[in-house]
Amino acid sequence: MYLKWMGEKMWAFRPVQAAVAQHKATFKEWPALTPETPAERNGGVGN
């Protein structure tokens, strides 16, 4: 039963893979968090 369901849903894998890759690419825009990074540059994270 699971294999039948999986086979019927295969069409969704390719678009999801592209969306995840696009989302992961946005993380390259953020600076690395280091103790020297000012809070203004990292959105207040690590205060």
C-alpha positions in Angstrom: 0.0 0.0 0.0 2.8 2.4 0.9 4.6 1.7 -2.4 1.5 2.5 -4.4 1.0 5.8 -2.5 4.7 6.7 -3.0 4.4 6.0 -6.7 1.4 8.2 -7.1 3.1 11.1 -5.2 6.4 11.0 -7.2 5.4 14.0 -9.2 5.8 16.2 -6.1 9.5 15.4 -5.4 11.1 17.5 -8.1 9.3 20.8 -7.4 9.9 20.4 -3.7 13.6 19.7 -4.3 13.9 22.9 -6.2 12.1 24.9 -3.5 14.3 23.5 -0.7 17.5 24.3 -2.7 16.2 27.9 -3.3 15.5 28.2 0.4 18.9 26.9 1.4 20.6 29.3 -0.9 19.2 32.3 1.1 21.3 31.3 4.1 24.5 32.3 2.2 23.3 35.9 2.5 23.5 35.9 6.3 26.8 36.7 8.0 28.5 34.1 10.1 27.7 34.7 13.8 30.9 35.4 15.7 31.5 37.2 19.0 32.8 40.2 16.9 29.6 40.4 14.8 27.6 43.4 15.9 24.0 42.7 16.8 22.8 45.2 14.2 24.2 43.1 11.4 22.6 39.8 12.4 19.1 40.9 13.2 19.6 41.0 16.9 20.4 37.3 17.1 22.8 36.4 19.9 22.3 39.4 22.2 
